[in-house]
Amino acid sequence: MNRLGSATSPYLRQHAANPVHWREWSAEALAEAAERDVPILLSIGYASCHWCHVMAHESFEDEGTAALMNANYVCIKVDREERPDLDAVYMNATVAMTGQGGWPMTCFLTAAGEPFYCGTYYPKTPRHGSPSFTQLLEAVTETWRNRRDEVTQAAAQVGDALREQTAGLPENDVRISPELLDHAVAAVLKDVDAQHGGFGGAPKFPPSALLEGLLRDFERTGNAGVRQVVTFTAEAMARGGIYDQLRGGFARYSVDAAWVVPHFEKMLYDNAQLLRVYSHLARRERDAEQVIPHDPLAAPGALESLALRVTRETVQFLLDDLGTETGGFASALDADTHVEPEGPGVEGATYVWTPAELNGLLGAIDGAWAAEVFGVTTAGTFEHGTSVLTRYADPAPAEFERLQRITGLMRDARDRRPQPERDDKVVTAWNGMAVVALAEAGAAHHHPTWVLAAERCAQFLLDTHVTEGRVCRASLGGVAGAAPGVLEDYAWLALGLLTLHQTSRGEWLSHAQRVLDAAIAHFADPEVPGSWFDTADDAETLVTRPRDPLDGATPSGTAVLADALLTAAALSDLESAAVYRDLADATLDRGAILLARAPRSAGHWLAVAEAALRGPIQVAVAVADGDREGYPTLVQAARLAAPGGTVVVAAAPDTDPLLTDRPAVNTHSAAYICRGAVCDLPVTTAQEVRAALLPPASA
């Protein structure tokens, strides 16, 4: 029988009506395979994956295919977002066997969980040299029954290879230094797509972590070329089809090199990371003294800068389209839209337009104008003569009200179309990213409602995802799932709480320290200081204990932990700070080799290393007794001018570890600015704060 109906994963529930006898991953499922003496068919995907839906419609919903699967296999479904540990192990196996990976992932395992044959999508009928799924099922069954020794040998070889891959980073003499970071950035810039922005060719993914690292490098060096790469890439993405020009939010990736046609799924983790980047870039735009005659975030206007607009719209997308009743954020919007309730999903159906549709909605004159603004052509840029909306130039300021009116009409019309499904699963790590981004953006751009959204999300995570000091991976409908948290969950939650300690009142610091301490206790490699596993020491035993120091779609959990340790060291009392800083330094020393050898895949390492090299910078504002108006100007100046990774706190003297023995100056609130253990004299004006923190003149 199919046993997915009570799963806490929306992806697994999507398969609850399949005729396949799906089970969730469990010891009981593996035991059943041993008892029946059949292999395990492991299928890994996620709710918003287009080709996962295609394979499900073609094969898993087919009675004949299901009969083959049920008779000859124990069939296990895994949500890669709920079980990233399983996904990591079997993705490594798939890449090792085939040279590439992706989802849906299809793996055949022994009853011990050892993979002996892996692949990705298999079609219903043979296509482009690939066998059909049923042919594959029959071939694997025949091999299992008649050539078991080959299966045993292959499984042993793959298992050995997987264990070798997860041995951890090697000992090395590379250390974090200005020269290393300069080398890493120079190597990254060699891969820039000078025509379209970003790095490499199609398909093209937003280089979110790398952009944040490059921005921090610019703030250290003043290198105008680095800033230009960030600005050009950010603008190219924001004006392309990968960005939703009507409702905000970024799609997962672009299928072309020019960011025009997206793979339409929208992920929380992409949008949280990109919100942080655009908010950070908007702060640097303000350094250039661009004339913005009003607060563009409070009252959007024709002169609003692009980075500020994208910041505001991305926040609104998170709140409106991914926000849940609990305060957490849902994982994703699907790539497909079910135009017909019982029919297959159609990719992009919600989002694309034709000139005729615009004319019918807006009239001939406004329709033609909208088609020009948003790049809608008769030939189309997508399928069947439809176009993905782009916005390569902004209308003149005099046309701003017209743009607002037409955009509103188009948005309302699109909202009446069938909509993609939403994966309501609340993942700890990705929500931690959202907490960081919302709190930073809200504090820097003086938008307190965004900070409140970050607080509400963090409180939900603490109330629902943390039990007896341990963190779970995800929840659904306010109910925590059974999957334990992995390293990135602990690290991002801790970093989010540390960010809130700087923006909000409450016990955020003590909560962050407890989460960090649990991570130290359960994820550290006891043999190698500064080396970390991605799963806890008491987690389920798999073929190998995964650890991956490289960034992927999300930053490496180890790099984020280094970030949290570095930040906690700057915010904590002396005794705790020493422990956290030693671990942060050991982790950065271990990861430095990635910046030397694989900087394109070490964007978050670069961001943390840039912060560590500067100290990190600490700004402690000692609030004078009775001062209600003066100190906010110091804090705001610091949050706008400070480089990424700077720690900023404001409180009465001696009420925070950073404000110990730091009094106000002559009844005036004062800002103490330190770089590591070296501190400037306290300053009392916003101009002095900005002068101390702004990047050097562009080189």
URKA-V991648 format. One record per residue. RES is the residue in three letters. BURIAL is b if it has 9 or more other C-alpha atoms within 8 Angstrom, else e. Layout:
BEGIN
[[RES & BURIAL] [RES & BURIAL]]
END
This chain:
BEGIN
[[MET & e] [ASN & b] [ARG & b] [LEU & b] [GLY & e] [SER & e] [ALA & b] [THR & b] [SER & b] [PRO & b] [TYR & b] [LEU & b] [ARG & b] [GLN & e] [HIS & b] [ALA & b] [ALA & e] [ASN & b] [PRO & b] [VAL & b] [HIS & b] [TRP & b] [ARG & b] [GLU & b] [TRP & b] [SER & e] [ALA & e] [GLU & e] [ALA & b] [LEU & b] [ALA & b] [GLU & b] [ALA & b] [ALA & b] [GLU & e] [ARG & e] [ASP & e] [VAL & b] [PRO & b] [ILE & b] [LEU & b] [LEU & b] [SER & b] [ILE & b] [GLY & b] [TYR & b] [ALA & b] [SER & b] [CYS & b] [HIS & b] [TRP & b] [CYS & b] [HIS & b] [VAL & b] [MET & b] [ALA & b] [HIS & b] [GLU & b] [SER & b] [PHE & b] [GLU & b] [ASP & b] [GLU & e] [GLY & e] [THR & b] [ALA & b] [ALA & b] [LEU & b] [MET & b] [ASN & b] [ALA & e] [ASN & b] [TYR & b] [VAL & b] [CYS & b] [ILE & b] [LYS & b] [VAL & b] [ASP & b] [ARG & b] [GLU & e] [GLU & b] [ARG & b] [PRO & b] [ASP & b] [LEU & b] [ASP & b] [ALA & b] [VAL & b] [TYR & b] [MET & b] [ASN & b] [ALA & b] [THR & b] [VAL & b] [ALA & e] [MET & b] [THR & b] [GLY & e] [GLN & e] [GLY & b] [GLY & e] [TRP & b] [PRO & b] [MET & b] [THR & b] [CYS & b] [PHE & b] [LEU & b] [THR & b] [ALA & b] [ALA & e] [GLY & b] [GLU & b] [PRO & b] [PHE & b] [TYR & b] [CYS & b] [GLY & b] [THR & b] [TYR & b] [TYR & b] [PRO & b] [LYS & b] [THR & e] [PRO & b] [ARG & e] [HIS & e] [GLY & e] [SER & e] [PRO & b] [SER & b] [PHE & b] [THR & b] [GLN & e] [LEU & b] [LEU & b] [GLU & e] [ALA & e] [VAL & e] [THR & b] [GLU & b] [THR & b] [TRP & b] [ARG & e] [ASN & e] [ARG & b] [ARG & b] [ASP & e] [GLU & e] [VAL & b] [THR & b] [GLN & e] [ALA & b] [ALA & b] [ALA & b] [GLN & e] [VAL & b] [GLY & b] [ASP & e] [ALA & e] [LEU & b] [ARG & b] [GLU & e] [GLN & e] [THR & b] [ALA & e] [GLY & e] [LEU & e] [PRO & e] [GLU & e] [ASN & e] [ASP & e] [VAL & e] [ARG & b] [ILE & b] [SER & e] [PRO & e] [GLU & e] [LEU & b] [LEU & b] [ASP & e] [HIS & b] [ALA & b] [VAL & b] [ALA & e] [ALA & b] [VAL & b] [LEU & b] [LYS & e] [ASP & e] [VAL & b] [ASP & b] [ALA & e] [GLN & e] [HIS & b] [GLY & b] [GLY & b] [PHE & b] [GLY & e] [GLY & e] [ALA & e] [PRO & b] [LYS & b] [PHE & e] [PRO & b] [PRO & e] [SER & b] [ALA & b] [LEU & b] [LEU & b] [GLU & b] [GLY & b] [LEU & b] [LEU & b] [ARG & b] [ASP & b] [PHE & b] [GLU & b] [ARG & b] [THR & b] [GLY & b] [ASN & b] [ALA & b] [GLY & e] [VAL & b] [ARG & b] [GLN & e] [VAL & b] [VAL & b] [THR & b] [PHE & b] [THR & b] [ALA & b] [GLU & b] [ALA & b] [MET & b] [ALA & b] [ARG & b] [GLY & b] [GLY & b] [ILE & b] [TYR & b] [ASP & b] [GLN & b] [LEU & e] [ARG & b] [GLY & b] [GLY & b] [PHE & b] [ALA & b] [ARG & b] [TYR & b] [SER & b] [VAL & b] [ASP & b] [ALA & b] [ALA & b] [TRP & b] [VAL & b] [VAL & b] [PRO & b] [HIS & b] [PHE & b] [GLU & b] [LYS & b] [MET & b] [LEU & b] [TYR & b] [ASP & b] [ASN & b] [ALA & b] [GLN & b] [LEU & b] [LEU & b] [ARG & b] [VAL & b] [TYR & b] [SER & b] [HIS & b] [LEU & b] [ALA & b] [ARG & b] [ARG & b] [GLU & b] [ARG & e] [ASP & b] [ALA & e] [GLU & e] [GLN & e] [VAL & e] [ILE & e] [PRO & e] [HIS & e] [ASP & e] [PRO & b] [LEU & b] [ALA & e] [ALA & e] [PRO & b] [GLY & e] [ALA & e] [LEU & e] [GLU & b] [SER & e] [LEU & e] [ALA & b] [LEU & b] [ARG & b] [VAL & b] [THR & b] [ARG & b] [GLU & b] [THR & b] [VAL & b] [GLN & b] [PHE & b] [LEU & b] [LEU & b] [ASP & e] [ASP & e] [LEU & b] [GLY & b] [THR & b] [GLU & e] [THR & e] [GLY & b] [GLY & b] [PHE & b] [ALA & b] [SER & b] [ALA & b] [LEU & b] [ASP & b] [ALA & b] [ASP & b] [THR & b] [HIS & b] [VAL & b] [GLU & e] [PRO & e] [GLU & e] [GLY & e] [PRO & e] [GLY & b] [VAL & b] [GLU & b] [GLY & b] [ALA & b] [THR & b] [TYR & e] [VAL & b] [TRP & b] [THR & b] [PRO & b] [ALA & e] [GLU & e] [LEU & b] [ASN & b] [GLY & b] [LEU & b] [LEU & b] [GLY & b] [ALA & e] [ILE & e] [ASP & b] [GLY & b] [ALA & b] [TRP & e] [ALA & b] [ALA & b] [GLU & e] [VAL & b] [PHE & b] [GLY & b] [VAL & b] [THR & b] [THR & e] [ALA & e] [GLY & b] [THR & b] [PHE & b] [GLU & e] [HIS & e] [GLY & b] [THR & b] [SER & b] [VAL & b] [LEU & b] [THR & b] [ARG & b] [TYR & e] [ALA & e] [ASP & e] [PRO & b] [ALA & e] [PRO & e] [ALA & e] [GLU & e] [PHE & b] [GLU & e] [ARG & e] [LEU & b] [GLN & e] [ARG & e] [ILE & b] [THR & b] [GLY & b] [LEU & b] [MET & b] [ARG & b] [ASP & e] [ALA & b] [ARG & b] [ASP & e] [ARG & e] [ARG & e] [PRO & b] [GLN & e] [PRO & b] [GLU & b] [ARG & b] [ASP & b] [ASP & b] [LYS & b] [VAL & b] [VAL & b] [THR & b] [ALA & b] [TRP & b] [ASN & b] [GLY & b] [MET & b] [ALA & b] [VAL & b] [VAL & b] [ALA & b] [LEU & b] [ALA & b] [GLU & b] [ALA & b] [GLY & b] [ALA & b] [ALA & b] [HIS & e] [HIS & e] [HIS & b] [PRO & e] [THR & e] [TRP & b] [VAL & b] [LEU & b] [ALA & b] [ALA & b] [GLU & b] [ARG & b] [CYS & b] [ALA & b] [GLN & e] [PHE & b] [LEU & b] [LEU & e] [ASP & e] [THR & b] [HIS & b] [VAL & b] [THR & e] [GLU & e] [GLY & e] [ARG & b] [VAL & b] [CYS & b] [ARG & b] [ALA & b] [SER & b] [LEU & b] [GLY & e] [GLY & e] [VAL & e] [ALA & b] [GLY & b] [ALA & e] [ALA & b] [PRO & e] [GLY & b] [VAL & b] [LEU & b] [GLU & b] [ASP & b] [TYR & b] [ALA & b] [TRP & b] [LEU & b] [ALA & b] [LEU & b] [GLY & b] [LEU & b] [LEU & b] [THR & b] [LEU & b] [HIS & b] [GLN & b] [THR & b] [SER & e] [ARG & e] [GLY & e] [GLU & e] [TRP & b] [LEU & b] [SER & e] [HIS & b] [ALA & b] [GLN & b] [ARG & b] [VAL & b] [LEU & b] [ASP & e] [ALA & b] [ALA & b] [ILE & e] [ALA & e] [HIS & b] [PHE & b] [ALA & b] [ASP & b] [PRO & e] [GLU & e] [VAL & e] [PRO & b] [GLY & b] [SER & b] [TRP & b] [PHE & b] [ASP & b] [THR & b] [ALA & b] [ASP & e] [ASP & e] [ALA & e] [GLU & e] [THR & e] [LEU & e] [VAL & b] [THR & b] [ARG & b] [PRO & b] [ARG & b] [ASP & b] [PRO & b] [LEU & b] [ASP & b] [GLY & e] [ALA & e] [THR & e] [PRO & b] [SER & b] [GLY & b] [THR & b] [ALA & b] [VAL & b] [LEU & b] [ALA & b] [ASP & b] [ALA & b] [LEU & b] [LEU & b] [THR & b] [ALA & b] [ALA & b] [ALA & b] [LEU & b] [SER & b] [ASP & e] [LEU & e] [GLU & e] [SER & b] [ALA & b] [ALA & b] [VAL & b] [TYR & b] [ARG & b] [ASP & e] [LEU & b] [ALA & b] [ASP & b] [ALA & b] [THR & b] [LEU & b] [ASP & b] [ARG & b] [GLY & b] [ALA & b] [ILE & b] [LEU & b] [LEU & b] [ALA & b] [ARG & e] [ALA & b] [PRO & b] [ARG & e] [SER & b] [ALA & b] [GLY & b] [HIS & b] [TRP & b] [LEU & b] [ALA & b] [VAL & b] [ALA & b] [GLU & b] [ALA & b] [ALA & b] [LEU & b] [ARG & b] [GLY & b] [PRO & b] [ILE & b] [GLN & b] [VAL & b] [ALA & b] [VAL & b] [ALA & b] [VAL & b] [ALA & b] [ASP & e] [GLY & e] [ASP & b] [ARG & e] [GLU & e] [GLY & b] [TYR & b] [PRO & e] [THR & b] [LEU & b] [VAL & b] [GLN & b] [ALA & b] [ALA & b] [ARG & b] [LEU & b] [ALA & b] [ALA & b] [PRO & b] [GLY & b] [GLY & b] [THR & b] [VAL & b] [VAL & b] [VAL & b] [ALA & b] [ALA & b] [ALA & b] [PRO & b] [ASP & b] [THR & e] [ASP & b] [PRO & b] [LEU & b] [LEU & b] [THR & b] [ASP & e] [ARG & b] [PRO & b] [ALA & b] [VAL & b] [ASN & e] [THR & e] [HIS & b] [SER & b] [ALA & b] [ALA & b] [TYR & b] [ILE & b] [CYS & b] [ARG & b] [GLY & b] [ALA & e] [VAL & e] [CYS & b] [ASP & e] [LEU & e] [PRO & b] [VAL & b] [THR & b] [THR & b] [ALA & b] [GLN & e] [GLU & b] [VAL & b] [ARG & b] [ALA & e] [ALA & e] [LEU & b] [LEU & b] [PRO & b] [PRO & e] [ALA & e] [SER & e] [ALA & e]]
END
